[in-house]
Amino acid sequence: MIRAVAFDVGETLIRDDRGWGAWADWLGVGRHTLSALVGAVVAREQDNAEALRLVRPGIDVEAEREAMERAGQGEFLDETDLYPDVRSSLAALRDAGLRVVVAGNQTRRAGDLLRALDLPVDAVAVSGEWGVAKPDPDFFARTVELAGVEAGEVLYVGDHPQNDVIPARAAGLRTAHLRRGPWGHLWADGEQTSAADWRIGTLTELVDVLVPR
């Protein structure tokens, strides 16, 4: 029985367009160019940061992120970054009595920005606060603690097989793969997502699965 639902952040709740656009502008490369490079590293199953290293070999990503913050070009989120089905779906799950939490690979700054959006959730936590990131098993142990129920009663929802579906399942959670964003679309029908309990195209579909009519 599912008693809690935990959500990834990037390309699950929010679009990554703004973040990658900011990086492209900062590095002085066309947004389409960086987008194409992100697609290339995704297809190679490499870390996203490899796209930045292709633009600027040897880049210290964290140092550059801090420089962007100091220059007033750091991370930012507002309502326009949310996918349109997010608020209504989170609210519907919560109204149905499920505990709803957010747990993703994000910086501390992103965690603060997510809380400022005042989403209809019970808790928000990010890897930058925990000091451990997906796909590390400890991340999912923390997620289960955040959910406040047994691991088998938590459904983890995300777009990335290697970061979301596979490690969450290995940690004993139930899983839903979301066909959204480059990762979600690339692996939507492949073997890597076959282990997911559900494959969905929108969060509205998830509500239909979990909330009795």
N, C-alpha and C positions, 0 to 999 in steps of 0.2 A: 504494500500500500504506500502510495506517495503522500508524505505529510509535509514536505518542504521542497521548494524549487529554488535552485541557485543558478544565477545567470552570469555568464561571461560578459565582458563589456564591449570591446572593439568588434564591430561588424555583427554584434548580437543586439546590443541596445543602442549603440551610437555608430554613426558613419565615421570612418577614418579619414575621409576626404580632407577635412580641415588640417589635421595633424600632418599628413603627408604633404599637403600644399605648403604648409609653413616650413617644412624641411627643405622643399625644393627652392623656395624663395631665399631661405637662409644660405643654402649652398650655391645659389646662383645658377641653377639648372632648370630647364623647362619642367613644368608640372607633368606634362605627358611623358617626358623622358624618365622622370623618377618613377612614375606610375608603371611604365613598361618594365623598368628594372625590378620593381617590387614583384611584378608578375613573374619575372624570370627566376628570382630567388625562391618564390613560392613553388614554382614548378620543380625546382631542384630540391625542394624540401629543406631549404636553408633558413636560418634565422632572418627575420625581417631586416635587421640592422646591416646585413650583407649588402643590401641595396645602397645604403649610405656609403659603405666602404668602396663600392664600385664607382661612386661619384668622386669620393675623396679618400683614396687609399691611406690607411693608417689613422683614420679619424678616431678620436676619443669621443664616443657618442655622449657619454654623461657630461663631459666637460663642455661640449658644444651645446647640450641642452641647458646647462647652467648659464652659458653665455647668452643664449636666446632669452632666457628669463630676465637677465640683467638688462638686456636691450629692449625689454618690453615686447618681445615677440615669442613669449613662452606659451605653454599649454593654455587652452581656453575651450570651454564648452558652454553652450547655451541650448535652449529648447530646439533650435533648428538642427542641432546635431543628432537628435533622437530620431530613430525610425518612427514612422507614424503610428505603428501598432503597439508601441511600448507602453505608454501610460494606461491605455484602456486594458491591455492584457495583464499587466502587473496588478492593476486594481481588481480585475475579475478573479484572478487567482487568489488574491488576498481575501476578497469578500467571500470566497468559497471556503475559507478556513485554513488555507495552506499558509505556511510560513514562507515568505518570499525574501530572498537575500541576493545581494550582488557580490561576486567574488571574481576578480580578474587580474590579469597581469598589467598593472598600471602603476604609475608613480604616485607618491604621496600627494603631489599637487593635483593629479587627476582624481584621487580619492576625495579631496576637499571639494573639487568642482562638481563631482557627481552628487555629493551630499547637498550642495547648494541648489541642485535641480529639484530637490524635495520630491523624489520619486515615491510612489506608493509601495514602499518596501519596508521590511522590518530591520534590515541592517545592510551596511555597505562596508566592504573591506577590500584592500588591494595588496598586491604583492610587495609594493614599496613600503608598506606599513608592517607587513609580516616578516619581511626579510627572507622570503622564500617564494619562488615563482613556479608556475606550471612549466613543465609537466612533473615537477618533483612531487612524490607522494605526500610529503609534509604539507604541501599546499592544500591538497584535498582533505587531509586530516583536519586542517584548520577550517576548511569549508564546512565539514561535518559539524565541528564544534559551533560554528556560527549558526548553522541551521538548527541546532539544538535537538536533533533526533538521531536515530540510528542511521548508519551509512546507507543501508538498503532502502531507507525511506526518503532519501534525498535524490531528486532528479537534477542532474547538472545539464544545462543547456548551453551549447556553444557551436561555433562554426568550424573549428579547426580540429581535425581528427587526432593529430599527434599531441596537441596541447589540451584538448578537451575530452573527446569521446574515449580514446584508448586509455589514458591514465586515470580518468575518473572511474571508468569501469573496473580497471585493475584495483582501484582503491575501495571497491565495493558499492559505488554509487550507481544508480540508474542513469541512463544518458539519453539525450535527444540531440541529434545533429541538425543544425539550422542551415538551410541552403541560402546563405546570404553572404555578400562580399566575395572577394576573389577566392579565398580558401574554401568557403562553403560551396561555391559553385564548382570549383575544380574537382573536388572529391565527393560531390554529392551522391553519385551512384557507384562509387568504387568500393573495393574490398575494405578500404580503411574505415568506411562508415557502416559497414554491414553489421558490426557489433552493436551499434546503437539500438536502444529499445524502440526509439521512434525516429523517423526522418521527416522533418517538417520544412515548409517553405516560408511560413510566417509564424509569429507568436500567437496570432489569432487561432491558427490550427492547433497550437498547443493547448489553448484554453478549451477548445472543442474536445480534445482528448481527455483532459483532466477534470473538467467541470461537468457534472451530470446536467442534462437538460430536463 
